[in-house]
Amino acid sequence: MKKIVITAALAALSFAASVSAQDGEAVYNKSCMFCHASGVGGAPRAHQEAAWKSLMDKGMDSLLKSVKDGKGNMPAGGMCSSCSDEEFKQAIDFMAKKK
């Protein structure tokens, strides 16, 4: 019985990890791609590690605050008024990594 519970728990964790990775991409596709795919308005381009390095060096809390409060040409919440902090973080992680 313990083996079944452990196996189920590991499977759930694996599934959760893969869903998280997809969630960041889904949020990006729905709400971030319009500006971050091309760099319109000075937005750092997605998957351009050099463009994101200095931003990531400031830490996730700083980036999350910028997204939630708005910065430069980006409105508060970006284009996702219903996104949670976790969804914003996943989208940031997705954009900051080379594809």
N, C-alpha and C positions, 0 to 999 in steps of 0.2 A: 504494500500500500504506500509506504514511504517513497519507493521508487517512482510510482505513478505521480504522486504529488510533486516530487522534485522535477520530474520530466515535464509536467504540465507548467510548473513555475518557470523553468528555463525556456520553454516554448513561448510562453507569454512575454517574457522579457525580450526574446529575440524578435517577436512580432512588434512589440512596442518600439524597439530601436528602429526597425525598418519603417514603421509608420511615422516616427518623428522625422526621419530623413525626408520622407515624401511630403510631410506637412510643410516643411520649409520651402520646398520647391513649389508646392501648391499655392502657398501664400504669395510667393514671388510671382508666379504666373498670373494670379488673380489681381494682385494689388501693387506690385513693385516693378514689374517688367517694363511698363510703359516708359518710365524714366530711366531705370537702371540698366536696361539693355543697351541703350544708346548713349547714356550720359547726358541726356537733355537737362538743361538748367543747372549744370555743374554736378549732377548726381554721380557718385562713384560708380563706374561700370561694373556690373556683376561679373564675377569670375576673373577679375583683373587684380591679382594678389597685390601688386605694387600699389594700386589705388586704395586698397583697403588696409594695408599694413599700418600706416600711422593712425588710422581710425581704430583698428583692433588693439593697437598698443595702449590706447586710452582706457580700454576695458569695456566689457559688455554693458555694465551699468550706465556708462557715459553714452554709448550708442543707443541703448534703449531709451534713455531720457531724450536724446535728440529726435528719435522717431516719435515718441509720444507727445513731445512739446512742439515739434516742428523745428526745422533749421534751414536757413537759406531759403531756397524756393520750395522746399518740401513742407506741405501743410502738416499740422498736428495729426498724428496717426497715419501719416502717409496717405494711402488711398484705401485704408482698411480701418474703418471706424469700429468694427466689431472684433478686431483681433485682440487676443490675450497677450500678456507679456511673453508667455512661452512661445506663442506663434510668431511674434516679432523676433524673438531671439533665434528661432529656427530659420526664419527668412534671412536674417543677418548672417548667420553661419553659412547658409546656402550661398548667398551672394559673395561672401568673402573668400570662399574656397575656389581654387582652380577647377574647372570642369573637365 
